[in-house]
Amino acid sequence: MKKTIKITALMIVVVLAVFALVACGKTLSGEYVDAITNNVTYEFSGKNYTKTTDNIIGADTVVEGKYEIDEDAGTITFTYEVDGEEKTQTESFVEGTEGDVEYIKIGIVKFNKK
């Protein structure tokens, strides 16, 4: 009886650990800068991101929020707040390497890792 309980408890722990790892999902880390204009930068840390747009004239635009990557669908979804209202934006997403440069594509825009 005790052996059955121990085995059952161990299996429950293993199943919970697997679900915990799956729930974490794909994350990014570091800074990625727009490969063409260099005026948009994404900084990723865990499930959080900061998008900074250099407006050339005037103050930079900074948006902070959370993101989630759906590898099966090839999308990235950003969640952020504007004027107290939560917004979401989903774009196509690709991650890769060209030569020795890591990059991501969000929509049609390519961002190289700094």
Order of alpha helices (4+ residues) and beta strands (2+ residues): alpha-beta-beta-beta-beta-beta-beta-beta-beta
